[in-house]
Amino acid sequence: MNRMRDFATAPPSFDAAFLNDPYPVYRQLRAAGPVLWRDDVFQGAWVLTRHADVELALRDPRLSSARTGGWVKRIPGVDASLRGRRAQAGLDAFQRLFGSAMVFLDGDDHLRVRKAMAAGFHPTLVRTLRADVERLTDELLDGLDAHAGFDFIAHVARPLPSRVIGLMLGVDRKDEAQFMAWSDDLAAFIGALQPTADQLRAAQRSLLQMVRYFDALLPARRREPGSDLVSRLAQAEAAGELRADGELLAQCAMLLFAGHETTRNLLGNGLTTLLAHPHAWARLCADADGVPLAVRELLRYDSPVQYTGRRVAAEFTLHGTRLRRGDLVVAMIGAANRDPDRFDDPDTFDIARRAGSHLSFGSGPHVCIGAGLALLEADVVLRAVLRRWPGLRLAESSLRWNGIAGLRGLAALPVTAS
């Protein structure tokens, strides 16, 4: 199937320029039509870019979140790398664990696993973490000299979310570097529009290592459970709320990954945007109570999660295009957040914006379970940086992005203060 003819001229490319700034391409895609076929997205997928259609894809039960099987097996070069039973067994284990994560479950299975995890992310519990997040933030900021300059990603945005989710999971901070390395491998695979066999192998290796790490923790948590998330999930498994076939380990691994990766990019993208808009920065320096509304606009303006996928479970027609069972649908969240049919002047960053709802945390049954935690971390960090360094500015005119289409973030963010 080839639908590149949806474009009057050559279709926009998902090239290096796109990875640095995807929004001009999103404008072209929205203008070309509501449902577009792209051969260069996961070896073939329907792409949605308009807010109403992306929100529909996130909510419609005809579109399934159980999409990992075809995703993994269709990667070029995978078959050639599976010589021998051991290699096949490793890929099968990866696929089984990956597909057991809550974000890739539907219906009753999704509700069951989400219920088991929900207590750990209850708003009341998240609010009690504020003092811990403030302490961890201060520990990181106290050692920095803004006048000499520092890399905000390396020294704040990268370690803080890892320490916060590590605290919630009850894991040892000495393993922080390993957690982040595993997360990097998963991000490169999950966030690629065309994952490679090498990215798959790295993600497979890291996910299986993460699972072994948590598997070693479980005997002690079962004997003497604490208040941490791993203990809570072990108790949920004992109560039959999680299946004893790796579901618990899959949730632990994906919590460690998701709790670190997306919040890191929210912090980095958010500070970059604010420093690139001095009037907005000055307003928040004068009145930090505007930070929560500003964070909402930061999520809309440059979302850490740029897209998500669904598999067609029941054939239907959308805007005259027949979506067939098994087809992959990619919902471009970053494009939806800049849709002029949903937001006035969408390419303008406005920290006072109230109208419209961004989709950066998703929508419907799969709305991000950790949204409250991410908002808390962003609120604490931005208030602390505003208070300490009102004269903070970008130290370099050009930005170094991570090159990951789906999980947009910076590789580095040098800043300095006057």
C-alpha positions as CSV (number, residue, x, y, z in Angstrom):
1,M,0.0,0.0,0.0
2,N,1.4,3.4,-0.9
3,R,-0.6,6.6,-0.2
4,M,2.1,9.2,-0.7
5,R,-0.2,10.6,-3.4
6,D,-2.1,12.4,-0.6
7,F,0.4,15.2,-1.1
8,A,0.3,17.6,-4.1
9,T,4.1,17.8,-4.0
10,A,6.7,15.5,-2.4
11,P,5.6,14.5,1.1
12,P,7.5,16.1,4.0
13,S,10.4,14.1,5.3
14,F,11.0,12.8,8.8
15,D,14.6,13.9,8.5
16,A,17.1,15.6,10.8
17,A,15.4,18.9,10.4
18,F,12.1,17.3,11.5
19,L,13.8,15.8,14.6
20,N,15.1,19.3,15.6
21,D,11.8,21.1,14.8
22,P,8.8,18.9,13.9
23,Y,6.2,21.6,13.8
24,P,6.6,22.8,10.2
25,V,6.1,19.2,9.1
26,Y,3.0,18.8,11.3
27,R,1.5,21.9,9.6
28,Q,2.0,20.3,6.2
29,L,0.5,17.0,7.3
30,R,-2.6,18.6,8.8
31,A,-3.1,20.6,5.6
32,A,-2.7,17.5,3.4
33,G,-5.6,15.6,4.9
34,P,-7.0,14.1,8.1
35,V,-5.9,10.5,7.5
36,L,-2.6,9.9,5.7
37,W,-0.7,6.7,4.8
38,R,3.0,6.8,5.4
39,D,5.3,3.9,4.4
40,D,8.1,5.5,6.4
41,V,6.3,5.1,9.8
42,F,6.7,1.7,11.4
43,Q,7.0,0.1,7.9
44,G,3.5,1.5,7.1
45,A,0.9,3.3,9.2
46,W,-2.0,5.7,9.0
47,V,-1.1,9.1,10.5
48,L,-3.6,11.4,12.3
49,T,-2.6,15.0,13.0
50,R,-5.7,16.9,13.9
51,H,-6.8,17.3,17.5
52,A,-10.3,15.8,17.1
53,D,-9.0,12.7,15.3
54,V,-6.1,12.2,17.7
55,E,-8.4,12.4,20.7
56,L,-10.8,10.0,19.0
57,A,-7.9,7.5,18.4
58,L,-7.0,7.7,22.1
59,R,-10.5,7.0,23.2
60,D,-12.1,4.8,20.5
61,P,-12.4,1.1,21.5
62,R,-12.1,0.1,17.9
63,L,-8.5,1.0,18.2
64,S,-6.4,-1.3,20.4
65,S,-3.4,-0.4,22.5
66,A,-2.2,-4.0,22.1
67,R,0.2,-3.2,19.2
68,T,3.6,-4.5,20.2
69,G,3.5,-7.8,18.3
70,G,3.4,-6.5,14.7
71,W,5.6,-3.5,15.7
72,V,8.5,-5.8,16.8
73,K,8.2,-8.5,14.2
74,R,8.1,-6.1,11.2
75,I,11.4,-4.4,12.0
76,P,13.8,-4.9,9.0
77,G,16.6,-7.3,9.9
78,V,15.0,-8.9,12.8
79,D,14.5,-12.3,11.1
80,A,18.2,-12.4,10.0
81,S,19.3,-11.8,13.6
82,L,17.2,-14.7,15.0
83,R,19.4,-17.5,14.2
84,G,19.1,-20.2,16.9
85,R,16.7,-21.0,19.7
86,R,18.3,-18.8,22.2
87,A,17.9,-15.6,20.1
88,Q,14.3,-16.5,19.4
89,A,13.6,-17.2,23.1
90,G,15.1,-13.8,24.0
91,L,12.9,-12.0,21.6
92,D,9.9,-13.9,22.7
93,A,10.6,-13.0,26.4
94,F,11.0,-9.3,25.4
95,Q,7.8,-9.3,23.4
96,R,5.9,-11.0,26.2
97,L,7.2,-8.5,28.9
98,F,6.7,-5.5,26.6
99,G,3.2,-6.5,25.7
100,S,2.3,-7.0,29.4
101,A,3.0,-3.4,30.3
102,M,-0.2,-1.5,31.2
103,V,0.1,1.0,28.3
104,F,-0.1,-1.9,25.9
105,L,-3.2,-3.6,27.4
106,D,-6.9,-3.2,26.6
107,G,-10.3,-3.6,28.2
108,D,-10.5,-5.7,31.4
109,D,-6.8,-6.5,31.5
110,H,-6.0,-2.8,31.4
111,L,-8.5,-1.9,34.1
112,R,-7.2,-4.7,36.3
113,V,-3.6,-3.7,36.1
114,R,-4.4,0.1,36.3
115,K,-6.4,-0.5,39.5
116,A,-3.5,-2.4,41.0
117,M,-1.2,0.5,40.3
118,A,-3.6,3.4,41.0
119,A,-3.1,3.6,44.8
120,G,0.6,4.4,44.2
121,F,-0.4,7.5,42.2
122,H,-3.4,8.7,44.1
123,P,-3.4,12.5,44.2
124,T,-3.3,12.6,48.0
125,L,-0.2,10.4,48.0
126,V,1.5,12.4,45.2
127,R,0.9,15.6,47.2
128,T,2.7,14.1,50.2
129,L,5.8,13.6,48.0
130,R,6.3,17.4,47.5
131,A,8.7,17.7,50.4
132,D,10.8,14.9,49.0
133,V,10.8,16.4,45.5
134,E,11.8,19.7,46.9
135,R,14.6,18.1,49.0
136,L,15.9,16.2,45.9
137,T,15.7,19.3,43.8
138,D,17.6,21.4,46.3
139,E,20.3,18.7,46.6
140,L,20.9,19.0,42.9
141,L,20.7,22.8,42.6
142,D,22.9,23.5,45.7
143,G,25.9,22.1,43.9
144,L,25.6,24.3,40.8
145,D,27.2,27.6,40.0
146,A,24.9,29.3,37.5
147,H,27.3,32.1,36.9
148,A,29.9,29.7,35.7
149,G,27.3,27.8,33.7
150,F,26.0,24.3,33.8
151,D,24.1,21.7,31.7
152,F,20.6,21.6,33.0
153,I,19.9,18.2,31.4
154,A,22.9,16.5,32.9
155,H,22.7,18.0,36.3
156,V,18.9,18.4,36.9
157,A,16.5,17.2,34.3
158,R,18.1,13.8,33.9
159,P,18.9,12.8,37.5
160,L,15.8,14.3,39.3
161,P,13.0,12.2,37.8
162,S,15.2,9.0,38.2
163,R,15.6,9.8,41.9
164,V,11.9,10.5,42.4
165,I,10.7,7.4,40.7
166,G,13.5,5.4,42.4
167,L,12.2,6.7,45.7
168,M,8.7,5.6,44.9
169,L,9.9,2.2,43.8
170,G,12.2,1.8,46.8
171,V,15.3,1.2,44.7
172,D,18.9,2.1,45.6
173,R,20.2,5.4,44.3
174,K,23.6,3.8,43.7
175,D,22.1,2.1,40.7
176,E,20.9,5.4,39.2
177,A,23.4,5.4,36.3
178,Q,22.3,2.0,35.3
179,F,18.6,3.0,35.4
180,M,19.3,5.9,33.1
181,A,21.3,3.8,30.7
182,W,18.5,1.2,30.5
183,S,16.0,4.0,30.0
184,D,18.1,5.5,27.1
185,D,18.0,2.2,25.2
186,L,14.2,1.8,25.7
187,A,13.6,5.4,24.6
188,A,15.7,5.1,21.4
189,F,13.5,2.0,20.4
190,I,10.1,3.2,21.6
191,G,10.6,6.7,20.2
192,A,11.8,5.8,16.7
193,L,9.5,6.2,13.8
194,Q,11.4,3.4,12.0
195,P,13.1,1.3,14.7
196,T,16.1,-0.7,13.6
197,A,17.2,-4.2,14.6
198,D,20.1,-2.8,16.6
199,Q,17.7,-0.5,18.5
200,L,15.5,-3.5,19.2
201,R,18.4,-5.6,20.5
202,A,19.5,-2.9,22.8
203,A,16.0,-2.4,24.1
204,Q,15.6,-6.1,24.5
205,R,18.8,-6.4,26.5
206,S,18.0,-3.4,28.8
207,L,14.4,-4.5,29.4
208,L,15.5,-8.0,30.4
209,Q,18.2,-6.6,32.7
210,M,15.6,-4.3,34.3
211,V,13.3,-7.3,34.9
212,R,16.2,-9.3,36.5
213,Y,17.0,-6.3,38.7
214,F,13.4,-6.1,40.1
215,D,13.1,-9.9,40.3
216,A,16.0,-9.9,42.7
217,L,14.2,-7.3,44.9
218,L,11.0,-9.2,45.1
219,P,11.7,-11.9,47.7
220,A,12.6,-9.3,50.4
221,R,9.5,-7.1,49.5
222,R,7.3,-10.2,49.7
223,R,8.7,-11.1,53.1
224,E,8.7,-7.6,54.6
225,P,6.5,-5.3,52.4
226,G,7.0,-1.6,52.7
227,S,5.1,1.4,51.4
228,D,7.0,1.5,48.1
229,L,5.4,0.7,44.7
230,V,7.3,-2.6,44.3
231,S,5.8,-3.8,47.6
232,R,2.4,-2.6,46.6
233,L,2.6,-4.5,43.3
234,A,3.9,-7.6,45.0
235,Q,0.9,-7.5,47.3
236,A,-1.5,-7.0,44.3
237,E,0.0,-10.1,42.7
238,A,-0.5,-12.1,45.9
239,A,-4.1,-10.9,45.9
240,G,-4.6,-12.1,42.3
241,E,-4.9,-8.6,40.9
242,L,-1.8,-9.1,38.8
243,R,-1.0,-12.4,37.0
244,A,2.0,-14.4,38.1
245,D,3.3,-14.5,34.5
246,G,5.6,-11.4,34.6
247,E,2.9,-8.7,34.8
248,L,4.4,-7.4,38.0
249,L,7.9,-7.2,36.6
250,A,6.7,-5.6,33.4
251,Q,5.0,-2.8,35.4
252,C,8.1,-2.2,37.5
253,A,10.3,-1.9,34.5
254,M,8.0,0.4,32.6
255,L,7.4,2.6,35.6
256,L,11.2,3.1,36.0
257,F,11.4,4.0,32.3
258,A,8.3,6.2,32.0
259,G,8.8,7.9,35.3
260,H,12.2,9.1,34.2
261,E,12.2,9.6,30.5
262,T,9.1,11.8,29.9
263,T,9.6,14.0,32.9
264,R,13.2,14.6,32.0
265,N,12.0,16.0,28.6
266,L,9.2,18.0,30.2
267,L,11.8,19.8,32.4
268,G,14.3,20.3,29.6
269,N,11.8,21.4,27.0
270,G,10.0,23.5,29.5
271,L,13.0,25.5,30.7
272,T,14.2,25.9,27.1
273,T,10.8,27.4,26.0
274,L,10.6,29.8,29.0
275,L,14.2,31.1,28.5
276,A,13.4,31.6,24.8
277,H,10.5,33.8,25.8
278,P,12.0,36.4,28.1
279,H,8.6,38.1,28.8
280,A,7.1,34.9,30.0
281,W,10.1,34.2,32.2
282,A,10.0,37.7,33.7
283,R,6.3,37.3,34.5
284,L,6.9,34.0,36.3
285,C,9.9,35.5,38.2
286,A,7.5,38.3,39.4
287,D,4.7,35.8,40.2
288,A,5.6,32.2,40.6
289,D,1.9,31.3,41.3
290,G,1.6,31.4,37.5
291,V,3.8,28.3,37.2
292,P,1.0,25.6,37.1
293,L,-0.8,27.3,34.2
294,A,2.5,27.8,32.5
295,V,3.4,24.1,32.8
296,R,0.1,23.3,31.1
297,E,1.0,25.5,28.2
298,L,4.6,24.1,28.1
299,L,3.1,20.6,27.7
300,R,0.9,21.8,24.8
301,Y,3.6,23.9,23.1
302,D,6.3,21.3,23.0
303,S,5.1,17.9,24.2
304,P,7.6,15.4,25.6
305,V,5.5,12.7,24.0
306,Q,5.0,13.5,20.3
307,Y,2.9,10.5,19.2
308,T,1.4,7.2,20.3
309,G,0.1,4.2,18.3
310,R,-3.0,2.0,18.1
311,R,-3.9,-1.1,16.2
312,V,-7.2,-1.3,14.4
313,A,-9.3,-4.0,16.2
314,A,-12.5,-3.5,14.3
315,E,-12.7,-2.2,10.7
316,F,-14.2,1.3,10.3
317,T,-14.2,4.3,8.1
318,L,-12.7,7.6,9.2
319,H,-13.0,10.7,6.9
320,G,-13.8,8.4,4.0
321,T,-10.7,6.2,4.5
322,R,-11.3,2.6,5.4
323,L,-9.1,1.5,8.3
324,R,-8.8,-2.3,8.2
325,R,-8.3,-4.7,11.1
326,G,-4.6,-5.0,11.9
327,D,-3.6,-1.6,10.4
328,L,-1.4,0.6,12.6
329,V,-2.6,4.1,13.4
330,V,-0.2,6.7,14.7
331,A,-1.8,9.6,16.6
332,M,0.5,12.6,16.4
333,I,0.0,14.3,19.8
334,G,2.5,17.0,19.0
335,A,0.6,18.0,15.9
336,A,-2.8,17.9,17.6
337,N,-1.5,20.3,20.3
338,R,-0.8,22.9,17.6
339,D,-4.1,22.4,15.7
340,P,-5.6,25.8,14.8
341,D,-9.1,24.3,14.8
342,R,-8.6,23.6,18.6
343,F,-6.3,26.4,19.7
344,D,-6.2,30.1,18.9
345,D,-2.8,31.1,17.5
346,P,-1.4,27.7,18.3
347,D,2.2,28.4,17.4
348,T,2.4,31.2,20.0
349,F,3.6,30.4,23.5
350,D,1.2,32.0,26.0
351,I,1.5,31.2,29.7
352,A,-1.9,32.7,30.3
353,R,-3.7,30.4,27.8
354,R,-6.7,28.7,29.3
355,A,-8.8,27.7,26.4
356,G,-8.3,24.2,24.9
357,S,-7.0,21.0,26.3
358,H,-3.6,19.5,25.4
359,L,-3.2,15.8,24.8
360,S,0.3,15.4,26.1
361,F,-0.9,13.1,28.9
362,G,-3.3,11.2,26.5
363,S,-7.0,11.0,26.9
364,G,-9.6,8.3,27.8
365,P,-8.8,5.0,29.6
366,H,-5.0,5.3,29.0
367,V,-4.6,8.8,30.3
368,C,-1.1,9.0,31.9
369,I,-1.3,7.5,35.4
370,G,1.7,9.5,36.5
371,A,0.5,12.9,35.2
372,G,0.1,14.3,38.7
373,L,3.7,13.3,39.6
374,A,5.1,14.9,36.4
375,L,3.2,18.1,37.1
376,L,4.5,18.1,40.7
377,E,8.1,17.7,39.6
378,A,7.8,20.5,37.0
379,D,6.2,22.8,39.5
380,V,8.9,22.3,42.1
381,V,11.8,22.5,39.7
382,L,10.6,25.6,37.9
383,R,9.8,27.5,41.1
384,A,13.2,26.6,42.5
385,V,15.1,27.8,39.4
386,L,13.1,31.0,39.1
387,R,13.7,31.8,42.7
388,R,17.5,31.1,42.6
389,W,18.4,32.4,39.2
390,P,16.0,35.0,37.8
391,G,18.8,36.1,35.4
392,L,19.2,32.6,33.9
393,R,19.6,32.5,30.1
394,L,20.5,30.0,27.4
395,A,24.3,29.7,27.0
396,E,24.2,28.6,23.4
397,S,22.1,29.9,20.5
398,S,21.7,26.4,18.9
399,L,20.0,23.5,20.7
400,R,21.1,19.9,20.7
401,W,18.1,17.6,20.5
402,N,18.1,13.9,21.3
403,G,17.1,12.8,17.8
404,I,14.2,10.7,19.1
405,A,11.0,11.5,17.2
406,G,8.4,10.2,19.7
407,L,10.1,11.3,22.9
408,R,11.2,14.8,22.1
409,G,13.9,16.2,24.3
410,L,17.3,17.8,24.5
411,A,20.6,16.0,24.7
412,A,22.1,19.0,26.5
413,L,20.9,22.4,27.7
414,P,23.8,24.7,28.7
415,V,22.6,27.7,30.8
416,T,24.2,30.5,32.6
417,A,23.1,33.4,34.8
418,S,24.1,37.1,34.7
